[in-house]
Amino acid sequence: MASDTQSVTHSERNASRPQARVAASTAAARRPAVGARWVVPAKIAVFIAAWYPLARIVLFGVTDRLGANPIEFITRSTGLWTLVFLCITLAVTPLRRLTGVAAFMRFRRMLGLYAFFYATLHFTTYLWFDKWFDVAEIVKDIGKRPFITVGFAAFVLLIALAATSPRAMVRKLGRRWQSLHRAIYVIGTLAILHFWWMKAGKHDLILPKIYGAIMVALLGWRLMVWLRERRKLKPH
């Protein structure tokens, strides 16, 4: 009887071990990694900080500090912050590769959506307060003014990226999702052209040159990485 009891107990222990391992792995998966505990508070901080440009515009509007041309101030401000968020979004991957901190990638979607948010405010200001929803005038502008043409093209591409940013769309599109989201490089280039040509009319190219240099550095880094990976794949 004693041996039977011992064998039963031993069998129960063996049977319970896989269940214990599953429970332990599930609990571990639910707990944030020790090195990534900073991610949640950091994402909250970034989320709140990203509202600063809009809060600034609202504050300036309430305190009557939008200048002699409020529409121009809002349009320029939202456009510039769209470019800022595009640059930060494009900087995430190089930052992750250089530091080895994979958790940085968890900020990329949020930053990209903020770029889309400010681009939407930028376009809405132009559509509403500048053109008063005059579709014919807007179409004429897009066709005749190159800086508006490239700016509108960049916005249309941003809409496509924002619409496919949810995780459900990532799963649905599969490999096509990554191909589609490479359009961020085209968007960055078009955004710089939009900013450059707009400022060239006023002979004020200081900021376009600064952001153009940043964009060239970010896109150039990606090109070098791509060429290096292509060389590795070639048979010797």
Secondary structure, DSSP 4 states (H G I P E B T S, - for coil): -HHHHHHHHHHHHHHHHHHHHHHHHHHHHHSPPGGGTTHHHHHHHHHHHTTHHHHHHHHHHHTT-S-S-HHHHHHHHHHHHHHHHHHHHHHHHHHHHHH--GGGGGGHHHHHHHHHHHHHHHHHHIIIIITTT-HHHHHHHHHH-HHHHHHHHHHHHHHHHHHT-SHHHHHHHTHHHHHHHTHHHHHHHHHHHHHHHHHHTTT--HHHHHHHHHHHHHHHHHHHHHHHHHHHHS--
